[in-house]
Amino acid sequence: MSAARIFRAAGRSIERAARAATASSSSSLARGVSSSSSADADEDAPTTSFGFRDVRVEEKQGLVRDVFEKVAPSYDLMNDFMSAGVHRLWKDYLVDKVGVFPGMTHLDVAGGTGDVAFRVLRELRRAEEKARRGGGGGGGGGGRARDFDPGRVIVSDINPAMLAEGRKRARGRGLMGLNAVDAKGDALLAKLEFVEGNAESLPFEDASVDVYTIAFGLRNVTNAKAALRDALRLLKPGGRFMCLEFSHVTQEPLRSMYDLYSFNVIPALGELVAKDEASYRYLVESIRKFPKQRELEDMMRDVGFKSVSHDNLTGGVVAIHEGFKL
């Protein structure tokens, strides 16, 4: 499908949106993704948000899983269309802030397709190869023994379909294989791993991770505070948590323009490119239900993170939140 056709269709969606209230998006979701959920749940049962709907807590994980099983094959392509490619710059900036070092263990959560992890792996392997050549010390250093174990980059995701896409991409790029060697015949440095797991209780040891990233994933977790608490558990003392997530635009006219685009163009693109409007409408609505920047900072402090801060990008369309385990 040509880009021209896609954006002509997006333009028609904007024209329709000018005559419609954005509140109609909630009823649209009810006609789409929500059909599998029991709306007449017990009033006393605990609930959480799934887009603009409240669902029982035990339902959300399955609903989110269904969404990402549907979008997995076209997830990265849709990110390009939805953000006009800007998501790549946001992820580059995130990885620039990570500060890789030889021998580190990096965990990327909700990172199934590997977009962030592959960037980290590339930088980490460069850092380790430089250290192997003696770049960190004086003198020749070409044949000296390494003073670090190979690092690890772990991709964790709750959705097997997303992990399958990530493994497929990694194999296509020659990134897989624990026994690969470099031109000198030395063992390839940092290793890439894929592990299925729930962000609220990941299958890793306490204090085993140097850096924990989660990009565009925290808003899909049933209990975000539980995921933050588990992230703190996994980090080593001095370890760093970094969350790249769609956030809240506060300035006009960007906010109104962004709302118009999000609620009308993105679902239309989802239908045109992925044949799935409802899933992408959920993704848009989940952004609006996600805590505002200062609220997420407070959540991070509540579970024990220190030196918490955030960095707005593109006027607050996305933000990077970070904190440390001290």
C-alpha positions in Angstrom: 0.0 0.0 0.0 1.4 3.4 -1.0 2.2 6.0 1.6 0.2 8.5 -0.5 -2.9 6.4 -0.2 -2.4 6.0 3.6 -2.0 9.7 4.2 -4.9 10.6 1.9 -7.1 8.4 4.0 -5.6 10.0 7.2 -6.6 13.4 5.8 -10.2 12.3 5.3 -10.2 11.0 8.9 -9.1 14.5 10.1 -11.9 16.1 8.1 -14.5 13.8 9.7 -12.9 14.4 13.1 -13.5 18.2 12.8 -17.3 17.4 12.7 -17.3 14.8 15.5 -16.6 15.0 19.2 -13.6 13.0 20.3 -15.8 11.5 23.1 -17.3 9.2 20.5 -14.0 7.2 20.6 -15.1 5.5 23.8 -18.2 4.0 22.2 -16.2 3.0 19.2 -13.9 0.9 21.4 -16.9 -0.7 22.9 -18.0 -1.8 19.5 -14.4 -3.1 18.8 -12.0 -4.6 21.3 -14.4 -4.8 24.2 -16.7 -7.5 22.8 -14.8 -10.2 24.6 -15.1 -8.7 28.1 -18.1 -9.1 30.4 -19.3 -5.5 31.0 -21.8 -6.7 33.7 -19.0 -7.7 36.1 -19.6 -8.0 39.8 -19.7 -4.4 41.1 -17.5 -5.3 44.0 -14.8 -6.8 41.9 -11.6 -4.7 41.6 -11.2 -3.0 38.2 -8.6 -1.3 36.2 -8.6 0.7 32.9 -8.4 -0.9 29.5 -8.4 2.2 27.3 -11.4 4.3 28.4 -13.2 1.2 29.8 -13.0 -0.2 33.3 -12.5 -4.0 33.3 -11.9 -6.5 36.0 -8.2 -6.7 37.0 -7.9 -10.3 36.0 -9.2 -9.5 32.5 -6.8 -6.9 31.5 -3.7 -9.1 30.9 -5.7 -11.3 28.5 -7.1 -8.3 26.6 -3.7 -6.7 26.2 -2.3 -10.0 25.1 -5.0 -10.2 22.4 -4.1 -6.7 21.2 -0.4 -7.4 20.8 -0.9 -10.8 19.2 -2.9 -9.0 16.5 -0.5 -6.1 16.0 2.8 -8.0 16.4 3.5 -8.6 12.7 3.0 -4.9 11.8 4.0 -3.3 15.1 7.2 -1.6 14.0 5.7 -0.5 10.6 2.8 1.1 12.4 5.1 2.9 14.8 6.8 4.5 11.7 3.4 5.6 10.3 2.0 6.8 13.6 5.0 8.9 14.5 6.3 9.7 11.0 9.5 7.9 12.0 10.1 10.1 15.1 9.9 7.1 17.4 13.3 6.1 16.1 14.8 9.4 17.3 13.1 9.0 20.7 14.6 5.5 21.1 18.0 6.7 19.9 17.9 9.4 22.6 16.9 6.9 25.2 19.8 4.7 24.4 22.2 7.6 24.3 21.2 8.3 27.9 21.7 4.7 29.0 25.5 5.0 29.2 26.6 1.5 28.3 29.7 -0.1 29.9 31.6 -3.4 29.3 30.1 -6.3 31.1 26.8 -4.7 32.0 23.5 -6.5 32.2 20.7 -4.5 30.4 17.0 -5.6 30.7 14.5 -4.2 28.2 11.0 -5.0 29.4 8.0 -5.0 27.1 10.6 -4.9 24.3 9.4 -7.9 22.3 10.4 -6.7 18.8 13.9 -5.7 20.0 13.8 -2.1 18.8 15.5 -0.7 21.9 17.5 -3.8 22.8 19.2 -4.0 19.4 20.4 -0.4 19.8 21.7 -1.1 23.3 23.4 -4.3 22.1 25.2 -2.5 19.2 26.5 0.2 21.6 27.5 -2.4 24.2 29.4 -4.5 21.8 31.3 -1.5 20.6 32.2 -0.6 24.1 33.4 -4.1 24.9 35.4 -4.4 21.8 37.1 -1.1 22.6 37.8 -2.3 26.1 39.2 -5.6 24.8 41.6 -3.6 22.6 42.8 -1.8 25.6 40.9 1.4 24.9 40.3 1.9 28.6 43.9 1.8 29.7 47.3 3.0 28.5 49.8 1.2 26.3 49.2 -1.3 23.5 46.8 -3.7 25.3 46.1 -5.7 22.1 46.7 -9.1 23.7 45.9 -8.4 27.3 43.2 -10.4 29.0 39.7 -9.0 29.5 38.9 -7.8 32.9 35.1 -8.2 32.4 32.7 -10.9 31.6 30.6 -10.5 28.4 27.6 -8.3 29.0 24.0 -9.4 28.5 21.1 -7.6 26.8 17.8 -9.3 27.8 14.5 -8.7 26.0 11.6 -9.6 28.1 7.9 -9.5 27.1 4.7 -11.1 28.3 3.5 -11.8 24.7 5.1 -14.8 22.9 4.0 -13.3 19.5 6.0 -10.1 20.1 9.0 -12.2 21.3 8.8 -14.3 18.1 9.0 -11.2 16.0 12.0 -10.0 18.0 13.8 -13.3 17.5 13.0 -13.3 13.8 14.4 -9.8 13.4 17.5 -10.7 15.5 18.3 -13.7 13.4 17.8 -11.7 10.2 20.4 -9.2 11.5 22.9 -11.9 12.6 22.5 -10.9 16.3 21.7 -14.3 17.7 24.0 -17.1 18.7 26.0 -17.4 22.0 29.0 -19.1 20.3 29.6 -16.5 17.6 33.2 -15.1 17.3 34.7 -11.9 16.0 37.4 -11.5 13.3 40.1 -12.5 15.8 38.3 -15.7 16.8 37.5 -14.4 20.2 34.0 -15.0 21.7 31.5 -12.4 20.7 31.0 -10.1 23.5 27.6 -9.0 24.8 24.9 -11.7 24.4 21.3 -11.2 23.4 18.6 -13.2 25.1 14.8 -13.3 24.9 12.7 -14.2 28.0 9.0 -14.4 28.4 7.8 -12.7 31.6 5.2 -10.5 33.3 6.6 -7.1 34.2 4.9 -7.3 37.6 7.0 -10.3 38.6 9.8 -11.0 36.2 11.8 -14.3 36.4 15.2 -12.8 37.3 17.2 -12.7 40.5 17.2 -9.8 42.9 19.9 -7.2 42.2 20.9 -8.7 38.9 20.4 -5.8 36.4 22.5 -2.7 35.8 19.9 -0.8 33.6 16.2 -1.5 33.2 14.4 0.1 30.3 10.7 -0.1 29.3 9.6 1.7 26.2 5.9 2.2 25.4 5.0 -0.7 27.6 4.3 0.5 31.2 0.8 1.8 30.3 -0.2 -1.7 29.2 0.8 -3.3 32.5 -2.2 -4.2 34.7 -0.5 -2.9 37.9 2.1 -0.3 37.0 3.1 0.2 40.6 3.8 -3.5 41.0 6.0 -3.3 37.8 7.9 -0.4 39.2 8.4 -2.2 42.5 9.7 -5.3 40.7 12.1 -3.1 38.6 13.6 -1.8 41.8 14.0 -5.3 43.1 15.9 -6.4 40.0 18.3 -3.5 39.9 21.7 -3.6 41.5 22.6 -0.9 44.0 23.3 2.2 41.8 21.2 0.7 39.0 19.1 2.8 36.7 15.4 2.6 35.7 14.4 4.4 32.5 10.8 4.5 31.1 10.1 5.9 27.6 6.4 6.4 27.3 3.7 8.4 25.6 2.8 11.2 28.0 0.6 14.3 28.2 1.0 17.4 26.1 0.1 20.5 28.1 0.5 23.4 25.6 -1.9 24.6 23.0 -2.4 24.3 20.1 -0.2 21.2 20.1 -2.4 19.4 22.5 -5.6 19.9 20.4 -3.8 18.9 17.2 -2.3 15.8 18.9 -5.7 14.7 20.2 -7.2 15.1 16.8 -4.5 13.1 15.2 -4.4 10.4 17.9 -8.1 9.7 18.0 -8.8 9.8 14.3 -5.7 9.3 12.2 -4.0 6.6 14.2 -7.1 4.2 14.3 -7.6 4.9 10.6 -3.9 4.0 9.9 -4.4 0.9 12.0 -7.3 -0.2 9.8 -5.4 0.6 6.6 -2.0 -0.9 7.4 -2.8 -3.6 10.0 -6.5 -4.2 9.3 -7.2 -3.6 13.0 -8.7 -0.2 14.0 -9.9 -1.3 17.4 -6.5 -2.4 18.7 -4.9 1.0 17.8 -7.8 2.9 19.3 -7.1 1.0 22.5 -3.4 2.1 22.3 -4.5 5.7 21.9 -6.9 5.6 24.8 -4.4 3.9 27.0 -2.1 6.9 26.5 -4.8 9.2 27.9 -5.3 7.0 30.9 -1.6 6.8 31.8 -0.5 9.0 34.7 0.8 12.5 34.0 4.5 13.2 34.2 4.5 14.3 37.9 2.2 11.5 38.9 4.5 8.9 37.5 7.4 10.5 39.3 5.4 10.2 42.6 4.7 6.6 41.9 8.4 5.9 41.4 9.3 7.6 44.6 6.6 5.7 46.5 8.2 2.4 45.6 11.7 3.6 46.6 13.4 5.1 43.5 15.8 8.0 44.2 16.9 11.0 42.1 13.7 10.7 40.1 13.2 13.0 37.1 11.6 13.2 33.7 12.5 14.7 30.4 9.7 15.8 28.0 10.3 15.1 24.3 8.4 16.7 21.4 6.4 18.9 23.7 5.4 16.1 26.1 4.1 13.8 23.4 6.5 11.4 25.1 8.6 11.5 28.2 11.6 9.7 29.6 11.3 9.0 33.3 14.3 7.8 35.2 15.3 6.9 38.8 18.0 5.1 40.6 18.3 2.4 43.2 20.5 3.9 45.9 
